[in-house]
Amino acid sequence: MAILNSVAALHSDIVTWRRDLHANPELGYDEHRTSAFVAERLREFGCDEVATGLGKTGVVGVIKGRKAPSDADIRVIGLRADMDALPIDEAVDRPYTSTTKGVMHACGHDGHTAMLLGAARYLAETRNFAGTAVMIFQPAEEAGAGAAAMISDGLMDRFGIEQVFAMHNSPGLPVGRFAIRQGPMSASTEGMVIKIEGHGGHASTPHKCINSVLVGAQLTTALQQIVASNIDPLEPAGVSVCVFLSGSSGSVVPQTAELRGTIRTLTTQANQLVKKRVHDIAAGIAQVTGATINVTYRPGYPAMFNHAAQTDLAMMVAKEVVGEDNVLECRPSLGGEDFGYMLQERPGAYICCGNGDSAGLHHPAYDFNDDAILYGTSFWIKLVERSLVA
């Protein structure tokens, strides 16, 4: 556990960075202070190259090993940390509580950024590897597809990245444990907007109206049958109606209604089936009620799939850091993660790091567990040194 001992000496610095970032959160594509903070640290560490402005506010640090690269399959590895915060008011008073009203690091991206900075500092000092480690600090993971923006700005080709990895903290998973799986890790996320046109009128004459609220209620209930009745019980999927907009008076039957929600699937086949059933159900209810129903979709993030060889590598490295019994196989999540864009471009893997008994992600009382820093930072270091061998 020599790496952990070395990282322990850096722990207080990494905690200081993390808490500074937590106190100064910024939303997606507005991470100007955060990006400047990251770039300044990378230059202090002596990175061979520090590039800014990828995907608007993304930062990349390049560290070259001191060993001559061999004919190994991999000579350049990318490590990604997300930097953006969430539009949430922090509910707990801490010495480093957010100083920006309505914005907080409620998903641990402050911790992800700090851990990768810690790894960058160590790797820039030791350079005990052959090849190149590319530190990717990504904007706008939460809603803006910052991964896709960095790719569009040439991330993969400009830095010659051959494999790419990411890490996310996991509340409920004990500190000192990792979780990972081969194949699907997170779902595709697609927004759903359903507009209903009925026939408004006075509430005293419902027989002369087509009540868009009633139509929307029937549709909301019917859509919940898709996963229960049409999807294989062993196939994770989700259909949720989360917004219902209609009406302005207790005595007026509203003319229109709008439903908004999300579709979450792990496979293309399930996605196509769910959307077909949404259209079938909408058409059926429209025919029965006489309303006009229009369904549209808003593309979200793709499903995220861990590649086999890279998952095995990440699992091996995690076991070196915390021991075999502390590396678990996790279940796929129906949450969204834009690292899926990077895994469409290059083979790689996404691993979860235990955050202990904390509040859940996106909760106003959430906080990243600083005890996890030792394990996450050590994992990054070991991953580079095991991947890039002479």
Stockholm file with secondary structure:
# STOCKHOLM 1.0

chainA/1-390         MAILNSVAALHSDIVTWRRDLHANPELGYDEHRTSAFVAERLREFGCDEVATGLGKTGVVGVIKGRKAPSDADIRVIGLRADMDALPIDEAVDRPYTSTTKGVMHACGHDGHTAMLLGAARYLAETRNFAGTAVMIFQPAEEAGAGAAAMISDGLMDRFGIEQVFAMHNSPGLPVGRFAIRQGPMSASTEGMVIKIEGHGGHASTPHKCINSVLVGAQLTTALQQIVASNIDPLEPAGVSVCVFLSGSSGSVVPQTAELRGTIRTLTTQANQLVKKRVHDIAAGIAQVTGATINVTYRPGYPAMFNHAAQTDLAMMVAKEVVGEDNVLECRPSLGGEDFGYMLQERPGAYICCGNGDSAGLHHPAYDFNDDAILYGTSFWIKLVERSLVA
#=GR chainA/1-390 SS CHHHHHHHHHHHHHHHHHHHHHHSCCCTTCCHHHHHHHHHHHHHHTCSEEEEEETTTEEEEEEECSBCCCSCSCSEEEEEEECCCBSCCCCSCCTTCCSSTTCBCCSSHHHHHHHHHHHHHHHHHHCCSBSEEEEEEESCCSSSCHHHHHHHTTHHHHTTCCEEEEEEEETTSCTTCEEECSEEEECEEEEEEEEEECBCEETTCGGGCBCHHHHHHHHHHHHTHHHHHHSCTTSCEEEEEEEEEECSCTTEECSEEEEEEEEEESSHHHHHHHHHHHHHHHHHHHHHHCCEEEEEEECCCCCEEECHHHHHHHHHHHHHHHCGGGEEECCCBSSCCTHHHHHHHSCEEEEEEECCSCCCTTCTTCCCCGGGHHHHHHHHHHHHHHHSCC
#=GC SS_cons         CHHHHHHHHHHHHHHHHHHHHHHSCCCTTCCHHHHHHHHHHHHHHTCSEEEEEETTTEEEEEEECSBCCCSCSCSEEEEEEECCCBSCCCCSCCTTCCSSTTCBCCSSHHHHHHHHHHHHHHHHHHCCSBSEEEEEEESCCSSSCHHHHHHHTTHHHHTTCCEEEEEEEETTSCTTCEEECSEEEECEEEEEEEEEECBCEETTCGGGCBCHHHHHHHHHHHHTHHHHHHSCTTSCEEEEEEEEEECSCTTEECSEEEEEEEEEESSHHHHHHHHHHHHHHHHHHHHHHCCEEEEEEECCCCCEEECHHHHHHHHHHHHHHHCGGGEEECCCBSSCCTHHHHHHHSCEEEEEEECCSCCCTTCTTCCCCGGGHHHHHHHHHHHHHHHSCC
//
